[in-house]
Amino acid sequence: MTSPLREALVKRPGPAFALAYEDPKHGFLHPVDLAAAQREHEAFCQLLSELGVAVHELDEENESPDLVYTYDPALVSDRGVIALRSGKANRLGEEKVVERWMTGRGIPSAGRIEPPGTVDGGDTFWLRSDLFCIGRSLRTNAAGASQLAGTVGGDVRVFDVPYGEGPEVCLHLLSVISPVAEDLAVVYLPFLPAGLFELLSDLGVSLIAVPEEEFPTLGCNVLAVRPGVVVIAEGNPKTAAYLAERGCDVYEFAAWEVGINGGGGPTCLTRPVLRD
């Protein structure tokens, strides 16, 4: 999660994103200003490019506005792409779009989550190159976590994610933790699983605690472009200051329409294709 990010897949907001608020099941906060969302997304992609990331655009549209959050439908491992299966019903099918893009560019398939299993990418991350974490949440069930653990192999830890505000509000494992360097992570302590807190302590990972008022503005959703070089959504000045105090280079972008409205920050907006 913190190794240098070389290539990432993104999806520009399009017609489906524009209509997201019209269906309450999507969970958007207000009617979408598509032009503003597209400007924010373009600025985000430009920032990644300036930081040395090769940005690839997924040019396929489907009926899900959430496809913009490309982190969730699939996982890329050393052996290839693993197609996931979202626990949010309207996101089913996104995994096929992303898998098709990956395999079309020579990335082999390394497996798929099958029913009744569900897994959202937002419930997964590598804490170390040989240590994989899965959150069992309202979007990732026990069957899905078990399948994914078997596919990834090696040292896999599963943590229960709190109920939070319930099924209508997404709470992923990565909603409450963002590793930003091998020995540093941004966390929202009230929702951090106790077992994960213990693991971080055992590994000597220092924690930056996101204040309560910055949790809704995605202060805990921080993208590490490389160790200590991070991207964060505007509107989280305390978290940004804490990161800078710990020696991080902090880059901010406006995410009000493309991110906060739909509940996805800079990590959600990118599917890492290659990290060193």
Secondary structure per residue as TSV (DSSP state, phi and psi in degrees):
chain	resnum	aa	ss	phi	psi
A	1	M	-	360.0	-17.7
A	2	T	-	-120.6	-3.8
A	3	S	S	-64.9	156.4
A	4	P	-	-52.8	125.9
A	5	L	E	-84.6	116.0
A	6	R	E	-98.7	-40.4
A	7	E	E	-138.7	141.1
A	8	A	E	-142.9	148.1
A	9	L	E	-104.3	131.8
A	10	V	E	-128.7	165.4
A	11	K	-	-133.0	118.3
A	12	R	-	-66.3	136.3
A	13	P	-	-59.1	133.6
A	14	G	-	-133.5	-154.1
A	15	P	H	-56.2	-41.9
A	16	A	H	-64.4	-39.6
A	17	F	H	-64.2	-38.6
A	18	A	H	-60.8	-31.2
A	19	L	T	-97.1	5.4
A	20	A	G	-57.9	-40.7
A	21	Y	G	-67.1	-22.2
A	22	E	G	-68.3	-19.3
A	23	D	S	-117.1	112.2
A	24	P	G	-58.5	-23.1
A	25	K	G	-65.6	-18.6
A	26	H	G	-77.2	-23.5
A	27	G	-	78.3	21.7
A	28	F	-	-75.9	151.2
A	29	L	S	-81.8	-30.8
A	30	H	S	-157.6	166.1
A	31	P	-	-55.2	141.1
A	32	V	-	-81.7	131.0
A	33	D	-	-93.2	95.0
A	34	L	H	-62.3	-41.0
A	35	A	H	-61.2	-41.7
A	36	A	H	-66.2	-41.6
A	37	A	H	-61.6	-40.9
A	38	Q	H	-67.6	-38.9
A	39	R	H	-63.2	-43.8
A	40	E	H	-62.7	-42.0
A	41	H	H	-65.5	-42.4
A	42	E	H	-61.1	-42.4
A	43	A	H	-64.7	-38.6
A	44	F	H	-62.7	-48.0
A	45	C	H	-63.2	-39.1
A	46	Q	H	-63.1	-40.5
A	47	L	H	-62.3	-45.0
A	48	L	H	-60.1	-43.4
A	49	S	H	-60.5	-42.7
A	50	E	H	-65.4	-25.2
A	51	L	T	-89.5	6.2
A	52	G	T	96.5	12.4
A	53	V	-	-94.6	132.2
A	54	A	E	-80.4	113.0
A	55	V	E	-98.3	121.4
A	56	H	E	-106.1	137.3
A	57	E	E	-104.2	127.8
A	58	L	-	-75.8	112.4
A	59	D	-	-98.6	19.2
A	60	E	-	-107.7	135.6
A	61	E	-	-109.2	140.6
A	62	N	-	-131.9	-165.6
A	63	E	S	-83.6	-4.7
A	64	S	-	-93.8	120.8
A	65	P	G	-67.3	-23.1
A	66	D	G	-76.4	-6.1
A	67	L	G	-61.1	-21.2
A	68	V	G	-57.6	-29.5
A	69	Y	-	-90.9	78.6
A	70	T	T	-71.8	-8.3
A	71	Y	T	-66.3	-28.9
A	72	D	S	-81.2	-35.3
A	73	P	S	-76.2	-17.7
A	74	A	E	-154.2	162.7
A	75	L	E	-128.7	137.8
A	76	V	E	-108.6	120.1
A	77	S	E	-110.6	178.6
A	78	D	T	-62.9	-22.4
A	79	R	T	-96.0	-7.5
A	80	G	E	136.1	-166.3
A	81	V	E	-88.1	136.5
A	82	I	E	-110.4	113.5
A	83	A	E	-76.3	124.9
A	84	L	-	-92.7	-176.3
A	85	R	B	-145.9	103.4
A	86	S	-	-63.9	146.1
A	87	G	S	-84.1	-0.1
A	88	K	S	-100.9	114.4
A	89	A	G	-54.7	-40.4
A	90	N	G	-71.3	-8.5
A	91	R	G	-93.3	-7.4
A	92	L	T	-61.8	133.1
A	93	G	T	106.4	-24.1
A	94	E	H	-59.8	-36.2
A	95	E	H	-61.2	-33.0
A	96	K	H	-69.0	-37.6
A	97	V	H	-63.5	-47.4
A	98	V	H	-70.0	-41.7
A	99	E	H	-60.8	-40.5
A	100	R	H	-62.3	-42.0
A	101	W	H	-62.3	-45.3
A	102	M	H	-63.6	-51.8
A	103	T	H	-67.1	-29.0
A	104	G	H	-67.1	-14.8
A	105	R	T	-113.2	22.2
A	106	G	T	86.3	7.1
A	107	I	-	-87.7	117.5
A	108	P	-	-71.0	158.7
A	109	S	E	-80.6	130.3
A	110	A	E	-109.1	3.4
A	111	G	E	144.0	171.0
A	112	R	E	-143.0	148.6
A	113	I	-	-83.6	127.7
A	114	E	-	-109.0	152.4
A	115	P	T	-57.2	144.8
A	116	P	T	-88.4	12.3
A	117	G	-	-69.6	143.9
A	118	T	-	-132.8	140.5
A	119	V	B	-147.3	130.1
A	120	D	-	-101.6	138.1
A	121	G	G	-56.2	-30.7
A	122	G	G	-63.8	-9.9
A	123	D	G	-100.1	17.9
A	124	T	E	-136.6	142.9
A	125	F	E	-167.1	152.7
A	126	W	E	-88.3	119.7
A	127	L	E	-81.2	-34.5
A	128	R	E	-134.9	168.2
A	129	S	T	-63.8	-22.9
A	130	D	T	-116.1	19.0
A	131	L	E	-137.9	109.7
A	132	F	E	-108.9	136.5
A	133	C	E	-115.5	137.0
A	134	I	E	-126.5	135.9
A	135	G	E	-99.7	125.5
A	136	R	E	-88.0	113.8
A	137	S	-	-135.0	-169.4
A	138	L	S	-73.4	-8.3
A	139	R	S	-110.5	-17.8
A	140	T	S	-125.7	111.7
A	141	N	-	-93.6	176.2
A	142	A	H	-62.9	-39.2
A	143	A	H	-64.2	-42.3
A	144	G	H	-66.6	-43.1
A	145	A	H	-60.9	-40.6
A	146	S	H	-65.7	-43.9
A	147	Q	H	-61.3	-46.0
A	148	L	H	-65.9	-40.2
A	149	A	H	-59.8	-41.0
A	150	G	H	-68.0	-34.7
A	151	T	H	-72.3	-44.1
A	152	V	H	-70.1	-43.6
A	153	G	-	73.1	176.0
A	154	G	S	74.3	-149.3
A	155	D	E	-84.6	103.8
A	156	V	E	-120.2	130.1
A	157	R	E	-115.1	137.6
A	158	V	E	-115.1	131.0
A	159	F	E	-125.4	140.5
A	160	D	E	-79.1	127.5
A	161	V	-	-90.3	136.8
A	162	P	-	-58.7	156.9
A	163	Y	-	-62.4	-32.0
A	164	G	T	61.7	-129.8
A	165	E	T	-96.1	10.9
A	166	G	-	97.2	-176.2
A	167	P	T	-60.9	-25.9
A	168	E	T	-77.5	-14.9
A	169	V	S	-121.3	119.5
A	170	C	-	-69.5	125.1
A	171	L	-	-128.6	100.6
A	172	H	-	-92.5	166.4
A	173	L	G	-59.2	-39.3
A	174	L	G	-77.9	1.3
A	175	S	G	-74.9	-18.6
A	176	V	S	-121.2	0.5
A	177	I	E	-152.8	139.3
A	178	S	E	-137.0	105.7
A	179	P	E	-64.4	134.6
A	180	V	E	-121.1	-12.1
A	181	A	E	-160.8	169.1
A	182	E	T	-60.8	-29.8
A	183	D	T	-115.0	20.9
A	184	L	E	-148.9	135.5
A	185	A	E	-143.3	145.7
A	186	V	E	-91.7	131.8
A	187	V	E	-138.9	154.2
A	188	Y	-	-108.3	99.0
A	189	L	G	-58.5	-38.2
A	190	P	G	-59.3	-27.0
A	191	F	G	-109.9	0.4
A	192	L	S	-71.4	124.0
A	193	P	-	-56.6	137.3
A	194	A	H	-59.9	-38.8
A	195	G	H	-65.1	-35.3
A	196	L	H	-71.0	-39.0
A	197	F	H	-57.8	-43.1
A	198	E	H	-63.5	-43.6
A	199	L	H	-62.4	-44.6
A	200	L	H	-59.8	-42.0
A	201	S	H	-62.6	-44.3
A	202	D	H	-62.5	-33.1
A	203	L	T	-87.2	-1.7
A	204	G	T	74.4	28.4
A	205	V	-	-86.2	121.0
A	206	S	E	-77.7	151.2
A	207	L	E	-117.8	138.4
A	208	I	E	-106.9	116.4
A	209	A	E	-87.1	122.4
A	210	V	-	-76.1	130.7
A	211	P	-	-68.8	154.1
A	212	E	G	-55.0	-40.1
A	213	E	G	-71.2	-15.7
A	214	E	G	-101.9	0.2
A	215	F	T	-67.6	-43.9
A	216	P	T	-66.3	-23.4
A	217	T	T	-95.2	21.6
A	218	L	T	67.1	32.9
A	219	G	T	-61.6	-23.1
A	220	C	T	-90.1	-4.1
A	221	N	-	-99.0	91.9
A	222	V	-	-120.6	128.5
A	223	L	E	-96.0	121.2
A	224	A	E	-86.9	116.4
A	225	V	E	-81.1	-34.2
A	226	R	E	-161.0	170.0
A	227	P	T	-54.0	120.4
A	228	G	T	80.4	4.1
A	229	V	E	-119.9	113.3
A	230	V	E	-132.7	156.7
A	231	V	E	-119.1	134.4
A	232	I	E	-138.5	151.4
A	233	A	E	-71.7	142.2
A	234	E	S	-58.8	154.2
A	235	G	S	97.6	11.7
A	236	N	-	-129.9	61.9
A	237	P	H	-65.0	-34.9
A	238	K	H	-68.1	-45.4
A	239	T	H	-63.3	-41.7
A	240	A	H	-61.5	-40.9
A	241	A	H	-66.7	-41.0
A	242	Y	H	-61.6	-41.2
A	243	L	H	-63.2	-44.8
A	244	A	H	-62.8	-38.7
A	245	E	H	-62.8	-27.7
A	246	R	T	-91.1	12.7
A	247	G	T	90.4	9.8
A	248	C	-	-83.2	146.7
A	249	D	E	-88.0	117.8
A	250	V	E	-110.5	125.7
A	251	Y	E	-117.4	129.6
A	252	E	E	-110.5	150.9
A	253	F	E	-142.3	152.3
A	254	A	-	-72.3	121.9
A	255	A	-	-128.2	20.9
A	256	W	I	-62.0	-41.1
A	257	E	I	-95.6	-44.0
A	258	V	I	-81.2	-21.4
A	259	G	I	-114.8	-66.4
A	260	I	I	-64.5	-38.4
A	261	N	T	-57.0	-41.9
A	262	G	T	-99.6	-0.6
A	263	G	T	82.9	25.2
A	264	G	-	-130.4	124.5
A	265	G	-	-93.5	-163.7
A	266	P	T	-61.5	-33.9
A	267	T	T	-65.1	-45.0
A	268	C	T	-61.7	-32.4
A	269	L	T	-78.0	-4.2
A	270	T	-	-128.2	138.4
A	271	R	E	-109.2	105.1
A	272	P	E	-58.4	128.2
A	273	V	E	-99.8	-34.4
A	274	L	E	-148.0	124.7
A	275	R	E	-122.9	144.6
A	276	D	-	-68.2	360.0
